[in-house]
Amino acid sequence: MAYVISDACISCGACADACPVNAITEGDGKYEINADTCIECGACADACPVDAPQN
């Protein structure tokens, strides 16, 4: 299952910078992951300071 960004997101952009397939974009109030593009690598979760990306 693709990662999903929780409401804990602080919109810092660390996850988007870490994503190797550019599946993460800035949404309304938090970043969002495109499930069709996500390769479930976990790079976003490793980069996030508040553990917002979850799978």
C-alpha positions in Angstrom: 0.0 0.0 0.0 1.3 3.5 -0.9 2.3 5.8 1.9 -0.2 8.5 3.1 0.7 11.7 4.9 -1.2 12.2 8.1 -2.5 15.4 9.6 0.7 15.6 11.7 2.3 17.1 8.6 4.0 20.5 9.2 4.5 21.2 5.5 8.2 21.4 5.8 8.8 19.7 2.4 11.4 17.2 3.6 9.4 14.3 2.3 9.0 15.8 -1.2 12.8 16.5 -1.4 13.5 12.8 -0.4 11.1 11.1 -2.8 13.0 9.5 -5.6 10.0 9.4 -7.9 8.5 12.8 -7.2 5.2 11.3 -5.9 4.8 14.1 -3.3 3.3 17.5 -3.9 2.2 20.3 -1.6 -1.5 20.1 -1.0 -3.9 22.3 0.9 -2.4 22.5 4.4 -0.2 19.4 4.1 1.8 17.5 1.5 0.1 14.7 -0.4 1.4 11.4 -2.0 0.2 10.2 -5.4 -0.6 6.6 -4.7 -0.1 5.7 -8.4 3.4 7.0 -8.4 4.6 5.9 -4.9 7.0 3.0 -4.9 6.7 2.4 -1.1 10.4 2.9 -0.6 10.0 4.7 2.8 12.4 7.6 1.9 9.6 10.1 2.8 9.1 8.5 6.2 12.8 8.5 7.0 13.1 12.2 6.1 10.0 13.4 8.0 10.7 15.1 11.4 7.2 14.4 12.7 6.6 10.9 11.2 3.7 12.1 9.1 4.1 9.6 6.2 2.5 6.3 7.1 1.9 3.1 5.2 
